[in-house]
Amino acid sequence: MADTAAPFSNCPALAGRKIMLIEADEANRQMYAWWLEKAGMKVSEAKSLEEARGQRNGEAPDLIWLGDVPEDKLEMGKFCTERKNTSGARNTPVVVVTSLGASGTITKTFFKENGADAVFHKSQLSMQELLENLNSLISPSAKIESKGHDTHCAPATTKKTPSPGR
């Protein structure tokens, strides 16, 4: 039986936090929602910016995950800007996780200039790294473990059975 625990399911700053996951691809959305829930987050989902805007009447999320959506990159940038200019949402981190853009630098610059707090390219990211970064965005005092720094996000532990005869 395979271990189904997320590699970083012990992120105290993420436990119980609300995240709005905006992603058009259903398979990706379900996979990301599963990982985020395993990390202890409460996930609301939208498949487009229009659907996400319609959900604003509910309880505000602690973080917004903006994945690939049917709208173009300019609309995605406008969404980030709107969030940063909306009363009550100014301090809500917006994380862009996309496969858009042939040049990662241009894409990152565009989204950062439009209010995204972090930008990740799907092909260059592990869920472990992403959860560490979400943890540090929600809890700015947390340091990211990568490159040998301390972190508040600890890997899930698994028991190892000793080999016979040792």
Secondary structure, DSSP 8 states (H G I E B T S, - for coil): ----S-TT-B-TTTTT-EEEEE-S-HHHHHHHHHHHHHTT-EEEEESSHHHHHHGGGS---SEEEE---SS-HHHHHHHHHHHHHSTTTTTS-EEEEE---SSHHHHHHHHHHTT-SEEEEGGG--HHHHHHHHHHHHSTT----GGG---S-B---------TT-
